[in-house]
Amino acid sequence: RVETGPQACGAMRVSPRARVFASLLALLAVAPAFADDCSGHGVYDESGGKCVCDTPTPSPGASGFTGDSCEIQTVGVATPTVSAPARLTGELRRGQWRCYFFPVPLPENGGWRFLSVALQHAALDAGDPDVHGLFFDPTSRAAYPKTETSAYDFHEVSSASHQVVDVQVARGELGGGEIKNTSSVFICVQAYGAVATEYTLTAAFSTCPSSFANEEDVRNVSNHHAAVKLLECSVTTPADTQPAGRCDAATGTCECAAYDDHTFVPPSDGDGDYANSGMYSSTQLGFGACAARIDFVDLGVGADSQSRGKVFHNQTLSPGRWRFYKFDVDPANDHQVVISMNKEISAGSWEKIYASLYVRHETVPTNHWGHYDLPQDFVTGADASVLVTLTEGDEIYQPGTWYAGVFASGGTDASFTVSFDVFDCPMNCSDRGTCVVAANGTRVCHCDLDRNGNPYLKNDCSEEFSNWLPGGDEDENGAASFRVNGTLASAEYDYFALPVMDLRESKRQIELVLSASFSKENLMYDWEEKPALLLKKGLIGDDNGRNQFPSITDYAFKVTLDEFDVEYKIELCAAQFATGVWNAAVYNPERVEPMRYTVSFRKHGVCPSVNELECSGHGACRANDASDPNFATCDCHAGWTASDCAFPSCPDGSFIKLPPGTDGGDHATCFRGCQGGKRRATGCDEILCVSPARAAEGSGETGEKKCVVDECESDLFHVDQDKDLSCVFRCAADSGDLLSPKRLSETCDPATVRSNANAISGDNDDGGATGWWTLAFVVALLVAVGGGAVAVARGAAGDQSVGDRLARFVTYVRNGFTIDTWDRRNNAYEDVDAFERADFD
């Protein structure tokens, strides 16, 4: 939109829509320039509006260009034949094309009936080369290659998943004469996608159908793969003594050969499942080129099933090829026929072998759904081993002729071994049991016991319980666990025998936790079936309940494992475990990618409590050691009792009586009281003593009480006549041990030592003592006389006469020195109280 007006000359504003329109006009303006260029490999024809490319159909050894813009290189190649096939190698950038121009064999040279093309690329991760074919004739069908793939007559575009792909074109099936009678063919290779690629193209015209095989003596060192070679009617060398067939040039068909132990002739009733020409799709079986071999399997007849069967070692198939095995099933002798395929991979090989096993009744199988009877589940060519069974009684079991077929579904040679076995019991009881045949023909395996005393599982004894290992670390609740770390690849289940709970445990509060987690290399989509942890109770019988294992359709408890590395739990109580035994399983729904798992089982004791604390806060729960007879019970602290440790072990103020002599001494009856719900462990709170014992109490508030027998009853007053002194021997207990008996001391109490004249100290002889006593007496007498005189003199002035006062003084002095008074002091006091009040001064 252009605005007009006064500002139009000064500025012009263009809308976004106008800008887009202008850009388109610019592109249209330069388009002829690009077309005129023709990639530098041609001339633009304005009258025809297209490029005329340089040499689009080059002669052998020359090159040119084709395509709408002459962007595709063409290379001329001489007519390839079975004896001189074209083998062409090259590299392509991403999206690049290259075409090879082949003249077809002329009628005078025998013409052609089949064109075989094989395309091999360096590695599965080295690009995705596709092959396309276009028949050309300059007069009747001047069709040139383009980058538009729908313009071609045949294709093979599956090389992204195959190392080698091939396509065989039958001239008789090309349709009208316009194509059949063309003189040349373009075979083009395209580097599909955004990755460069390397390739090897092999092509040849032939009279009869041909097949490709890896050429053992010609190796492409750069990609580690053998080059392919072309075999008409699958004849390897003219000197082959048992060739697969021969070419009938007149009819253009292969006459396949038959021998005593094998044949290359297809079954007469198999025409509806394959085309003799082996065209295009992966259903080609190879019979048209005598490339499919059928080996005859003699299963044998005899009572000893160990000697019946056949093994085919060192079987090798080229990519996209089949091999078949024919055998007969007789219900009178063949209870079970087992067909197994095991791939042979050399040590250190980096390649992965892809091969699939199919089985079909009465005719050969194909790999199309509905055209095989077994396997009945998903078929993958990546499994290292495959096993299928025909068992009498199964719906699929039919008498008559059966065919097993192995298909090399990958791009490399497949090496394998195929085995056929006949058993009287399922899988010959896996060599873990005894086959028992009843009178009515029923066949049952009696499975042996494993080293843990559990029976091997399933009707063929093929499964077993995994071994529990100590879990090592305790769980978040401190409970010791048992653990299994395993991997499920092609197996559907792993089984676990949970430890049995005894009667003692069933009466206690025990939590039983079964948990599992898993992981894989690749994430799972939400729509995919998830793994599961399963649990089932088995009723105890002849098999101790261990043969009653869970499955995805038969279980008591199930938890789905939705996420990687997340622990999922099934929790049960002791009462649920009390009757019967319990078996667990891990279910693996996808058996293509290995699944790593961890399963653990824990018993955790739960002790009663009246509050949120363990054992009411007065004990410890024995929660972890299930072998402990006291597992899941409280270990109460001292002074507490009952199952939950909620009650004191004694009521306050109560006493218990101990037998005499138990504590408190030989003469004691001991009583222990209760304080704060506890009793003392030793000693007595109260005692009852038997005479002559007395009760004694130690120091402190909780002093011990004891009955003791004293050795004395009271203190002893002692007089030493020789030394003229007196003292007291104390009768008392040891001051450091209040519970010791009273004993009479062997020494005087220093505070009670007294002398008849003075207190003595040291060693005084008798003479010195007498002199001192005499001196003291004289001094006392003089004092008394002087005092008496003074008193008499004073008395004269008073009311009393001097004579009365003097008489009273004399009497006082005399009484102080009378014999009666001294004798009273000299006698021992009869009671302690009187003695303690004595005035020794």
Buried (B, 14 or more C-beta within 10 A) or exposed (E): EEEEEEEEEEEEEEEEEEEEEEEEEEEEEEEEEEBEBBBEBBEBEEEEEBBEBBBBBBEEEEBBBBBBBBBBBBBBBEBBBBEEBBBBBBEBEEEBBBBBBBBBBEEEEEEBBBBBBBBBBBBBEBBBBBBBBBBBBEEEBEBBBBBEEEEBBBBBBBBBEBBBBBBBBBBEEBEEEEBEBBBBBBBBBBBBBEBBBBBBBBBBBBBBBBBBBBBEEEEBEEBEBBBBBBBBBBBEEEEEEEBBBBBEEEEBBBBBBEEEEBBBBBBEEBEEBBBBBBBBEEBBBBBBBBBBBBBBBEBBEEEEBEEBBBEBEEBBBBBBBBBBBBBBBEEEBBBBBBBBBBBBBEEEEEBEBBBBBBBBBEBBBBBEEEBBBBBEEEBBBBBBEBBBBBBBEEEEBBEEBBBBBBBBBBBBBBBBBBBBBBBBBBBBBBEBBEBEEEEEEEBBBEBBBBEEEBBBBBBBBBBBBBEBEEBEEBBEEEBBBBBBEBEBEBBBBBBBBBBEBEEEBBEBBBBBBBBBBBBBEEEBEEEEEBBBBBBBBBEBEEBBBBBBBBEBEEBBBBBEBEEEEEEBEBEBEBEBBEEBBBBBBBBBEBBEEBBBBBBBBBBBBBBBBBEEEBBBBBBEBBBBBBEEEEBBBBEBBEBBBBBBBBBBBBEEEEBEEBEBEEBBBEBBBBBBBBBEBBBBEEBBBBBBBEEEBBBBEEEEEEEBBBBBBBEBEBBEBBBEEEBBBBBBBBBBBEEEEBBBBBBBBEEBBEEBBBBBBEEBEEEBEEEEBEEEEEEEEEEEEEEBEEEBEEBBEEBEEEEBEBEEBBEEBEEEBEEEEEEEEEEEEEEEBEEEEEBEEEEEE
